[in-house]
Amino acid sequence: MTAKAAHLELVTNLTTEAFIGALKRFWAKRGFPQHIYCDNATNFTGADRELKRLKRQFESQQHKTAVINESSRIGIEFHFIPPRSPSFGGLWEACVKSTKEILNKVSMDVRLTYEEMLTTLAQVEACLNSRPLSPMSSDPNDMQPLTPGHFLIGGPLEAIPEPDLQHIPCNRLSRWQRMQRMFQEFWSRWYKEYLPTLQKRYKWPSPKSNLSVGDMVLLHEDNQPPFKWPIARVTKVITGEDEKVRVAEVMLDGNVTYRRGIHKLCPLPKPQVDEPCTASSPLHTESS
């Protein structure tokens, strides 16, 4: 929750045992969290009871090994939101909702094996964790944004270059190509739906600051390949008669300059401090 990173696990059913198995895989990959926030599904509450039972069993043993003794000291606290109230978990529900809806649409007529679905979910997870969060630093020459991938692997997530398969009929594709086409369709839809969320306009807006020279922005461009986020810095602003910025000139990495209207620019939140943001601090103390 600190890094707003997504972690997806594939399960074959919604039983308590399946959830505990997914939880163990999460621990093996990400480490032990201190807090877990989730909804009130019966498999989640059952998992909470099962973990408490196992902890009591571990504590009742007379001769504990070093591993069991270390594991018993790891206290994981569950935090449940009210039943049938997904709005209380908006931080993670928004990510889960958009992912499941688009994935259902693009996989409607495709039957994948367990291994193929696992590969697709891994690519979708990397797609979600490649989104830019904020500038890495306040240096106007720094074009590197901070992403959840920096907190997971220490750097941005990259995609393997592959040809665009979205316009090729499915009967001409192999099973592997169909799986790749499904992921490309997911990226195309999710990219187009995610960008407008960065430019929300509310009914009663409060005064906002204009774009200024040096701000890092995300360009709203079409037909971008997976994991490709066109990041630019504002080099010049053009105001209207009301002294509000309507047009801006931006420079991409490679000293390429474009002129765009502000409706095509998504400003990233500025870092709170002037020092460069790093991914070295320990995170993942909370999970959902």
C-alpha positions in Angstrom: 0.0 0.0 0.0 3.0 2.3 0.5 4.3 1.8 -3.0 0.8 1.2 -4.6 2.2 -1.9 -6.2 -0.1 -4.7 -7.4 0.4 -8.4 -6.8 -1.9 -10.9 -8.5 -2.2 -14.6 -7.6 -4.1 -17.3 -9.5 -6.3 -19.7 -7.5 -8.5 -22.5 -8.7 -11.3 -21.9 -6.1 -12.3 -19.5 -3.3 -11.8 -21.8 -0.3 -9.8 -21.0 2.8 -7.1 -23.4 1.8 -6.7 -21.8 -1.6 -6.4 -18.4 0.0 -3.8 -19.5 2.5 -1.8 -21.1 -0.4 -1.9 -17.8 -2.3 -0.9 -16.0 0.9 2.1 -18.3 1.4 3.2 -17.6 -2.2 2.9 -13.9 -1.5 5.1 -14.3 1.6 7.7 -16.3 -0.4 8.0 -13.6 -3.0 7.4 -10.3 -1.1 8.2 -11.2 2.6 6.0 -11.2 5.7 3.7 -8.2 6.0 2.7 -6.8 9.4 -0.8 -5.8 8.4 -3.3 -7.2 5.8 -6.3 -5.1 4.8 -9.0 -7.0 3.0 -12.8 -7.3 2.6 -15.0 -9.5 4.6 -15.2 -12.5 2.3 -15.8 -15.8 4.0 -12.5 -17.3 2.8 -10.6 -14.3 4.2 -12.2 -14.6 7.6 -11.6 -18.3 7.6 -8.0 -17.8 6.7 -7.7 -15.4 9.7 -9.1 -18.1 12.0 -6.8 -20.8 10.5 -3.7 -18.6 11.0 -4.6 -18.0 14.6 -5.1 -21.7 15.2 -1.7 -22.5 13.6 -0.1 -19.8 15.7 -1.6 -21.3 18.9 -0.4 -24.7 17.9 3.2 -23.4 17.3 3.2 -21.6 20.7 2.1 -24.8 22.5 5.0 -26.9 21.3 7.6 -27.5 24.1 10.6 -27.8 21.8 10.6 -25.2 19.1 13.1 -25.1 16.4 14.7 -21.9 15.4 12.5 -21.6 12.3 9.3 -22.2 14.2 10.4 -19.8 17.0 11.1 -17.1 14.4 7.8 -17.6 12.6 5.7 -17.5 15.7 7.0 -14.1 16.5 5.8 -12.7 13.2 2.5 -11.2 14.2 0.3 -10.6 11.1 -2.8 -8.6 11.9 -5.9 -8.7 9.6 -8.0 -5.6 9.1 -11.4 -6.2 7.7 -13.6 -3.6 6.1 -17.4 -3.7 6.8 -19.3 -6.4 4.8 -20.7 -5.4 1.4 -18.8 -2.1 1.6 -16.1 -2.2 -1.1 -15.8 1.6 -1.0 -13.9 1.3 2.3 -11.2 -0.5 0.4 -10.9 2.0 -2.4 -7.1 2.0 -2.6 -7.0 -1.6 -3.7 -10.6 -2.1 -5.1 -10.0 0.4 -7.8 -7.0 -1.5 -9.1 -8.7 -4.9 -8.8 -12.0 -3.7 -10.4 -10.3 -2.2 -13.5 -8.1 -5.3 -13.9 -10.9 -7.8 -13.7 -13.3 -6.0 -15.9 -10.9 -5.5 -18.7 -9.5 -9.0 -18.4 -12.9 -10.5 -18.6 -13.6 -8.5 -21.8 -10.4 -9.5 -23.6 -10.5 -13.2 -22.5 -14.2 -13.8 -23.2 -13.7 -16.0 -26.3 -10.2 -17.4 -25.3 -9.8 -20.6 -23.2 -6.4 -20.6 -21.5 -4.7 -23.4 -19.6 -3.5 -22.8 -16.0 0.0 -22.1 -17.2 -1.1 -19.7 -19.9 -3.4 -17.8 -17.4 -0.5 -17.7 -15.0 1.7 -16.1 -17.6 -1.0 -13.6 -18.6 -1.5 -12.5 -15.0 2.2 -12.0 -14.5 2.3 -9.7 -17.5 -0.8 -7.9 -16.3 0.8 -7.4 -12.9 3.9 -6.0 -14.5 1.7 -3.7 -16.6 0.0 -2.3 -13.5 3.4 -1.8 -11.7 4.9 0.0 -14.6 2.6 3.1 -14.2 4.4 6.3 -13.2 3.7 7.7 -9.8 5.8 10.9 -9.5 9.0 12.4 -10.8 12.2 10.7 -9.5 13.6 14.1 -8.6 13.0 17.8 -9.1 15.8 18.1 -11.7 14.2 19.3 -14.9 16.7 17.2 -16.9 15.6 14.0 -15.2 13.1 12.1 -17.3 12.9 9.1 -15.1 9.5 8.7 -13.2 9.1 6.7 -10.0 7.0 3.6 -10.5 5.9 0.7 -8.3 8.5 -1.4 -10.1 11.3 0.7 -8.5 10.2 -0.5 -5.1 9.9 -4.2 -6.3 13.0 -4.7 -8.4 14.9 -1.4 -7.9 14.2 -0.1 -11.5 11.5 0.3 -14.1 9.8 -2.8 -15.5 10.5 -3.5 -19.2 8.5 -5.5 -21.8 10.0 -7.8 -24.4 9.5 -6.2 -27.9 6.9 -8.1 -29.8 4.9 -7.5 -33.0 1.4 -6.1 -32.7 -1.1 -9.0 -33.1 -4.3 -7.1 -32.4 -5.3 -6.7 -36.1 -4.5 -10.3 -37.1 -7.5 -12.8 -37.2 -7.4 -15.3 -34.3 -7.6 -18.3 -36.7 -4.2 -17.3 -38.0 -2.5 -17.2 -34.6 -1.0 -20.0 -32.5 -2.0 -20.5 -28.9 1.0 -18.5 -27.7 0.2 -15.7 -30.1 -3.4 -15.7 -28.9 -2.2 -15.3 -25.4 0.0 -12.4 -26.4 -2.8 -10.8 -28.3 -5.0 -11.0 -25.2 -2.4 -9.2 -23.2 -1.9 -6.5 -25.8 -5.6 -5.9 -25.9 -5.6 -5.6 -22.1 -2.8 -3.1 -22.2 -4.5 -1.1 -24.9 -7.8 -0.9 -23.0 -6.3 -0.4 -19.6 -4.0 2.4 -20.8 -6.9 4.3 -22.4 -9.0 4.0 -19.3 -6.2 4.7 -16.8 -5.1 8.0 -18.3 -8.4 9.8 -17.9 -8.3 9.0 -14.2 -5.3 11.3 -13.9 -7.3 14.2 -15.3 -10.5 14.0 -13.3 -12.6 17.2 -13.1 -15.1 17.5 -10.3 -18.4 19.4 -10.2 -17.2 22.0 -7.7 -13.5 22.4 -8.5 -11.1 24.3 -6.3 -8.5 26.6 -7.7 -5.5 24.6 -9.0 -2.0 25.8 -9.8 -1.1 26.1 -13.5 1.5 24.0 -15.2 4.9 25.5 -14.8 8.2 25.0 -16.6 10.0 21.9 -15.3 6.9 19.9 -14.4 6.9 16.3 -15.4 3.9 15.2 -17.4 2.6 12.1 -19.0 1.5 12.6 -22.6 -1.9 11.2 -23.7 -0.8 9.4 -26.8 -2.5 6.5 -28.7 -1.1 3.2 -29.8 1.6 2.9 -27.2 3.3 -0.5 -26.8 3.1 -2.3 -23.4 5.0 -0.6 -20.6 5.7 2.5 -22.8 4.8 5.7 -21.0 5.7 8.9 -22.9 7.2 11.0 -20.1 8.1 14.7 -20.8 9.1 17.9 -19.1 7.3 21.2 -19.6 9.7 23.7 -21.3 7.3 26.5 -22.1 3.7 27.4 -21.1 1.2 29.5 -23.2 -1.6 31.2 -21.4 -5.0 32.4 -22.6 -6.8 35.7 -21.9 -7.7 34.5 -18.4 -4.0 34.0 -17.6 -4.6 30.2 -17.4 -2.3 27.8 -19.1 -4.0 26.3 -22.2 -1.1 25.0 -24.2 2.4 23.9 -23.2 5.6 22.9 -25.0 7.1 19.7 -23.7 10.4 17.9 -24.3 10.7 14.1 -24.3 13.8 12.1 -23.6 16.1 12.7 -26.6 15.4 16.5 -26.8 12.3 16.0 -28.9 9.9 18.9 -28.4 6.1 18.8 -28.9 3.3 21.4 -28.4 0.2 19.9 -26.7 -3.0 21.2 -25.2 -3.3 20.7 -21.4 -6.1 18.1 -22.0 -3.4 15.9 -23.5 -1.0 16.3 -20.6 -1.3 14.4 -17.3 0.9 16.1 -14.6 2.5 13.8 -12.2 2.5 14.6 -8.4 5.6 16.5 -7.4 7.9 14.9 -4.8 7.6 16.2 -1.3 11.3 16.8 -0.9 14.0 18.0 -3.3 16.2 15.0 -2.8 15.9 12.1 -5.3 13.5 9.4 -4.4 15.0 6.0 -3.9 13.6 2.5 -3.6 16.1 1.4 -0.9 13.8 2.0 2.1 12.0 -1.1 3.4 8.4 -1.3 2.3 5.7 -3.9 2.1 4.7 -3.5 5.8 1.0 -3.5 4.7 -0.7 -5.6 2.1 -4.1 -6.0 0.6 
